[in-house]
Amino acid sequence: MNADMRKILGNAGLHVLLALVALLLVLPFLWMVLTSLKELEECGLPEWLPAVFQWRNYADVFRVEGIQFGRWYWNSVFIASFVTFLQVLTSSLAAFSFSRLEWPGRDRVFLLYLGTMMLPGLVMMIPNYQVMIRLGLVDTYVGLILPSAFSAFGTFLLRQFMLGIPKALDEAALIDGASTWQLYWDVVLPLARPGLVTLAIFTFMGNYHSFFWPLVMLKSTHRYTLPIGLLFFDNSQGQQTNLMMAAITMSVVPMILIFVILQKRLVKGIQLGAVKG
């Protein structure tokens, strides 16, 4: 067997292996979608395909008594979008300061800020909750959004991108009379766009599926987010597996759309971050 034939067989074997791995990853999602189209009595049966596709299950999700699915859907999208906007803004401002501006103790402050990444989120939950109590922000959207509006990881990620932008651009902009804000907004920020998109995707996904912080903060049912609201499909009307699967399927739609639309930018951002890091 010559080298070319071994190369062809090797590539074919690699593609078969990747196809099998992809199939294993897709199977749970496929089961979820098919279960969402079954009658409730069929959910416990071993057959994957429903006898009759029940498309009305998706409409019934919005009609179940005691479940405000539409409201919870909007809450999740709104909170995740607002947190993403604020986190990208604050992280880019901090990264610009740590990478492009000169001020005493800059690197030491950055290392101290970076050290906060070592603290698990669950450890910070009690102090954050106490702060929200003192500010009167428990059971409010602001209380959910504010603690997540700042990110040491986001600052680190964007700082790496901004360090790769030539300093000569700063000097040229300042010579032309640009202010510090114009340097940030018109020069550095557009060139760091892959990093901004990458951070925005990670932030939205993390906050859209957040469970523990909303569970601790929220008391009013109409302010619940989807991860909390989905529990009601087991509590209020018994176990409604088919409707729960339909609700979960609809809840992952924003994630799929974001990945499909921004896939190229996400891959580019990760590649550039890896090279510059």
C-alpha positions as a Python dict, from the first residue, in 0.01 Angstrom:
ca = {
    (1, 'M'): (0, 0, 0),
    (2, 'N'): (153, 327, -113),
    (3, 'A'): (165, 649, 87),
    (4, 'D'): (-123, 811, -107),
    (5, 'M'): (-356, 519, -39),
    (6, 'R'): (-268, 521, 331),
    (7, 'K'): (-337, 894, 342),
    (8, 'I'): (-678, 848, 175),
    (9, 'L'): (-774, 565, 411),
    (10, 'G'): (-654, 766, 710),
    (11, 'N'): (-863, 1067, 609),
    (12, 'A'): (-1165, 845, 547),
    (13, 'G'): (-1128, 683, 889),
    (14, 'L'): (-1096, 1025, 1054),
    (15, 'H'): (-1413, 1149, 881),
    (16, 'V'): (-1604, 837, 988),
    (17, 'L'): (-1488, 885, 1348),
    (18, 'L'): (-1589, 1252, 1346),
    (19, 'A'): (-1927, 1161, 1195),
    (20, 'L'): (-1990, 908, 1474),
    (21, 'V'): (-1893, 1162, 1742),
    (22, 'A'): (-2122, 1421, 1580),
    (23, 'L'): (-2406, 1167, 1574),
    (24, 'L'): (-2359, 1094, 1944),
    (25, 'L'): (-2375, 1466, 2020),
    (26, 'V'): (-2687, 1517, 1807),
    (27, 'L'): (-2882, 1218, 1945),
    (28, 'P'): (-2994, 1386, 2273),
    (29, 'F'): (-3114, 1692, 2082),
    (30, 'L'): (-3296, 1472, 1830),
    (31, 'W'): (-3462, 1276, 2112),
    (32, 'M'): (-3573, 1602, 2273),
    (33, 'V'): (-3732, 1730, 1952),
    (34, 'L'): (-3907, 1400, 1877),
    (35, 'T'): (-4035, 1373, 2235),
    (36, 'S'): (-4176, 1725, 2208),
    (37, 'L'): (-4395, 1599, 1922),
    (38, 'K'): (-4546, 1303, 2110),
    (39, 'E'): (-4859, 1253, 2313),
    (40, 'L'): (-4792, 1244, 2688),
    (41, 'E'): (-4872, 870, 2701),
    (42, 'E'): (-4604, 797, 2439),
    (43, 'C'): (-4319, 964, 2628),
    (44, 'G'): (-4244, 654, 2836),
    (45, 'L'): (-4234, 420, 2536),
    (46, 'P'): (-3901, 307, 2382),
    (47, 'E'): (-4001, 415, 2030),
    (48, 'W'): (-3831, 734, 1920),
    (49, 'L'): (-4080, 837, 1653),
    (50, 'P'): (-4428, 950, 1764),
    (51, 'A'): (-4730, 774, 1621),
    (52, 'V'): (-4865, 1112, 1506),
    (53, 'F'): (-4660, 1431, 1514),
    (54, 'Q'): (-4830, 1660, 1767),
    (55, 'W'): (-4725, 2005, 1648),
    (56, 'R'): (-4990, 2159, 1873),
    (57, 'N'): (-4766, 2082, 2172),
    (58, 'Y'): (-4571, 2397, 2096),
    (59, 'A'): (-4886, 2608, 2109),
    (60, 'D'): (-5007, 2426, 2421),
    (61, 'V'): (-4693, 2536, 2608),
    (62, 'F'): (-4834, 2890, 2608),
    (63, 'R'): (-5176, 2773, 2730),
    (64, 'V'): (-5084, 2568, 3037),
    (65, 'E'): (-5245, 2713, 3347),
    (66, 'G'): (-4998, 2868, 3590),
    (67, 'I'): (-4715, 2880, 3336),
    (68, 'Q'): (-4619, 3215, 3186),
    (69, 'F'): (-4385, 3075, 2922),
    (70, 'G'): (-4394, 3379, 2695),
    (71, 'R'): (-4314, 3612, 2984),
    (72, 'W'): (-4031, 3392, 3108),
    (73, 'Y'): (-3891, 3365, 2756),
    (74, 'W'): (-3886, 3744, 2726),
    (75, 'N'): (-3726, 3779, 3071),
    (76, 'S'): (-3440, 3546, 2977),
    (77, 'V'): (-3372, 3715, 2645),
    (78, 'F'): (-3399, 4066, 2793),
    (79, 'I'): (-3174, 3997, 3094),
    (80, 'A'): (-2912, 3808, 2891),
    (81, 'S'): (-2906, 4081, 2623),
    (82, 'F'): (-2872, 4362, 2876),
    (83, 'V'): (-2598, 4182, 3069),
    (84, 'T'): (-2416, 4113, 2742),
    (85, 'F'): (-2429, 4479, 2640),
    (86, 'L'): (-2306, 4603, 2977),
    (87, 'Q'): (-2036, 4340, 3012),
    (88, 'V'): (-1896, 4403, 2665),
    (89, 'L'): (-1899, 4779, 2733),
    (90, 'T'): (-1734, 4764, 3077),
    (91, 'S'): (-1484, 4497, 2973),
    (92, 'S'): (-1379, 4690, 2663),
    (93, 'L'): (-1334, 5010, 2865),
    (94, 'A'): (-1126, 4829, 3129),
    (95, 'A'): (-926, 4644, 2864),
    (96, 'F'): (-855, 4971, 2682),
    (97, 'S'): (-727, 5123, 3006),
    (98, 'F'): (-510, 4822, 3091),
    (99, 'S'): (-365, 4785, 2740),
    (100, 'R'): (-342, 5132, 2582),
    (101, 'L'): (-318, 5387, 2863),
    (102, 'E'): (-18, 5448, 3088),
    (103, 'W'): (-88, 5510, 3457),
    (104, 'P'): (90, 5424, 3785),
    (105, 'G'): (35, 5070, 3910),
    (106, 'R'): (-154, 4963, 3599),
    (107, 'D'): (-9, 4612, 3573),
    (108, 'R'): (-42, 4545, 3945),
    (109, 'V'): (-406, 4649, 3944),
    (110, 'F'): (-466, 4427, 3642),
    (111, 'L'): (-314, 4126, 3820),
    (112, 'L'): (-528, 4199, 4125),
    (113, 'Y'): (-837, 4226, 3906),
    (114, 'L'): (-741, 3906, 3728),
    (115, 'G'): (-711, 3731, 4063),
    (116, 'T'): (-1086, 3762, 4112),
    (117, 'M'): (-1125, 3493, 3846),
    (118, 'M'): (-997, 3244, 4103),
    (119, 'L'): (-1308, 3297, 4316),
    (120, 'P'): (-1594, 3058, 4227),
    (121, 'G'): (-1928, 3218, 4149),
    (122, 'L'): (-2100, 3031, 4432),
    (123, 'V'): (-1857, 3182, 4682),
    (124, 'M'): (-1949, 3533, 4568),
    (125, 'M'): (-2322, 3465, 4568),
    (126, 'I'): (-2380, 3536, 4939),
    (127, 'P'): (-2186, 3868, 4943),
    (128, 'N'): (-2361, 3976, 4623),
    (129, 'Y'): (-2698, 3885, 4771),
    (130, 'Q'): (-2624, 4086, 5085),
    (131, 'V'): (-2530, 4387, 4872),
    (132, 'M'): (-2852, 4353, 4674),
    (133, 'I'): (-3051, 4343, 5000),
    (134, 'R'): (-2885, 4664, 5122),
    (135, 'L'): (-2956, 4833, 4787),
    (136, 'G'): (-3317, 4710, 4785),
    (137, 'L'): (-3268, 4528, 4454),
    (138, 'V'): (-3389, 4180, 4552),
    (139, 'D'): (-3660, 4052, 4315),
    (140, 'T'): (-3576, 4313, 4050),
    (141, 'Y'): (-3427, 4297, 3701),
    (142, 'V'): (-3155, 4540, 3809),
    (143, 'G'): (-3053, 4302, 4087),
    (144, 'L'): (-3010, 4024, 3832),
    (145, 'I'): (-2819, 4235, 3583),
    (146, 'L'): (-2589, 4450, 3795),
    (147, 'P'): (-2359, 4181, 3949),
    (148, 'S'): (-2301, 4029, 3603),
    (149, 'A'): (-2224, 4359, 3429),
    (150, 'F'): (-1851, 4330, 3504),
    (151, 'S'): (-1620, 4047, 3407),
    (152, 'A'): (-1251, 3985, 3477),
    (153, 'F'): (-1248, 3718, 3207),
    (154, 'G'): (-1396, 3959, 2952),
    (155, 'T'): (-1140, 4224, 3044),
    (156, 'F'): (-857, 3973, 3008),
    (157, 'L'): (-988, 3848, 2672),
    (158, 'L'): (-1028, 4194, 2520),
    (159, 'R'): (-697, 4313, 2664),
    (160, 'Q'): (-525, 4034, 2472),
    (161, 'F'): (-687, 4154, 2150),
    (162, 'M'): (-602, 4517, 2212),
    (163, 'L'): (-239, 4437, 2290),
    (164, 'G'): (-213, 4302, 1937),
    (165, 'I'): (-319, 4634, 1784),
    (166, 'P'): (-11, 4838, 1682),
    (167, 'K'): (65, 5131, 1913),
    (168, 'A'): (151, 5338, 1607),
    (169, 'L'): (-220, 5377, 1539),
    (170, 'D'): (-263, 5545, 1878),
    (171, 'E'): (19, 5787, 1807),
    (172, 'A'): (-117, 5870, 1463),
    (173, 'A'): (-467, 5932, 1602),
    (174, 'L'): (-336, 6154, 1882),
    (175, 'I'): (-125, 6356, 1638),
    (176, 'D'): (-440, 6411, 1429),
    (177, 'G'): (-607, 6558, 1739),
    (178, 'A'): (-814, 6261, 1854),
    (179, 'S'): (-919, 6251, 2218),
    (180, 'T'): (-880, 5946, 2439),
    (181, 'W'): (-1247, 5862, 2389),
    (182, 'Q'): (-1213, 5891, 2010),
    (183, 'L'): (-905, 5668, 2024),
    (184, 'Y'): (-1110, 5407, 2210),
    (185, 'W'): (-1430, 5435, 2006),
    (186, 'D'): (-1303, 5505, 1654),
    (187, 'V'): (-966, 5328, 1643),
    (188, 'V'): (-925, 5049, 1897),
    (189, 'L'): (-1282, 4921, 1931),
    (190, 'P'): (-1342, 4849, 1558),
    (191, 'L'): (-1012, 4658, 1536),
    (192, 'A'): (-1108, 4449, 1841),
    (193, 'R'): (-1443, 4348, 1690),
    (194, 'P'): (-1367, 3970, 1674),
    (195, 'G'): (-1294, 3974, 2046),
    (196, 'L'): (-1611, 4174, 2118),
    (197, 'V'): (-1823, 3924, 1925),
    (198, 'T'): (-1659, 3628, 2100),
    (199, 'L'): (-1717, 3780, 2443),
    (200, 'A'): (-2076, 3872, 2353),
    (201, 'I'): (-2157, 3514, 2251),
    (202, 'F'): (-2002, 3361, 2563),
    (203, 'T'): (-2172, 3616, 2788),
    (204, 'F'): (-2517, 3575, 2633),
    (205, 'M'): (-2501, 3196, 2648),
    (206, 'G'): (-2384, 3197, 3009),
    (207, 'N'): (-2652, 3437, 3130),
    (208, 'Y'): (-2935, 3301, 2916),
    (209, 'H'): (-2906, 2964, 3092),
    (210, 'S'): (-2822, 3106, 3436),
    (211, 'F'): (-3013, 2924, 3711),
    (212, 'F'): (-2875, 2974, 4064),
    (213, 'W'): (-2856, 3354, 4075),
    (214, 'P'): (-3211, 3409, 3941),
    (215, 'L'): (-3335, 3134, 4175),
    (216, 'V'): (-3186, 3318, 4475),
    (217, 'M'): (-3288, 3668, 4368),
    (218, 'L'): (-3639, 3629, 4228),
    (219, 'K'): (-3955, 3593, 4433),
    (220, 'S'): (-4223, 3705, 4186),
    (221, 'T'): (-4341, 3445, 3937),
    (222, 'H'): (-4376, 3693, 3650),
    (223, 'R'): (-4004, 3782, 3680),
    (224, 'Y'): (-3880, 3422, 3652),
    (225, 'T'): (-3640, 3328, 3375),
    (226, 'L'): (-3675, 3017, 3159),
    (227, 'P'): (-3445, 2783, 3359),
    (228, 'I'): (-3660, 2841, 3669),
    (229, 'G'): (-3991, 2849, 3486),
    (230, 'L'): (-3932, 2513, 3319),
    (231, 'L'): (-3951, 2348, 3662),
    (232, 'F'): (-4323, 2431, 3668),
    (233, 'F'): (-4392, 2168, 3403),
    (234, 'D'): (-4326, 1910, 3675),
    (235, 'N'): (-4487, 2094, 3966),
    (236, 'S'): (-4807, 2266, 3858),
    (237, 'Q'): (-4975, 2010, 3632),
    (238, 'G'): (-4786, 1689, 3704),
    (239, 'Q'): (-4515, 1556, 3477),
    (240, 'Q'): (-4579, 1695, 3129),
    (241, 'T'): (-4271, 1559, 2956),
    (242, 'N'): (-4386, 1634, 2602),
    (243, 'L'): (-4466, 1998, 2681),
    (244, 'M'): (-4142, 2038, 2875),
    (245, 'M'): (-3942, 1909, 2578),
    (246, 'A'): (-4131, 2149, 2350),
    (247, 'A'): (-4051, 2437, 2586),
    (248, 'I'): (-3683, 2340, 2605),
    (249, 'T'): (-3665, 2309, 2227),
    (250, 'M'): (-3800, 2662, 2189),
    (251, 'S'): (-3563, 2787, 2458),
    (252, 'V'): (-3254, 2674, 2266),
    (253, 'V'): (-3360, 2849, 1945),
    (254, 'P'): (-3182, 3178, 2033),
    (255, 'M'): (-2858, 2987, 2098),
    (256, 'I'): (-2880, 2810, 1762),
    (257, 'L'): (-2954, 3134, 1577),
    (258, 'I'): (-2667, 3317, 1744),
    (259, 'F'): (-2422, 3039, 1664),
    (260, 'V'): (-2535, 3007, 1301),
    (261, 'I'): (-2527, 3383, 1237),
    (262, 'L'): (-2200, 3456, 1420),
    (263, 'Q'): (-2018, 3126, 1366),
    (264, 'K'): (-1744, 3269, 1144),
    (265, 'R'): (-1679, 3563, 1376),
    (266, 'L'): (-1670, 3332, 1678),
    (267, 'V'): (-1413, 3098, 1520),
    (268, 'K'): (-1206, 3394, 1400),
    (269, 'G'): (-1215, 3552, 1745),
    (270, 'I'): (-1103, 3231, 1916),
    (271, 'Q'): (-822, 3181, 1664),
    (272, 'L'): (-695, 3537, 1699),
    (273, 'G'): (-715, 3516, 2077),
    (274, 'A'): (-515, 3194, 2076),
    (275, 'V'): (-244, 3344, 1853),
    (276, 'K'): (-216, 3666, 2053),
    (277, 'G'): (-236, 3491, 2389),
}
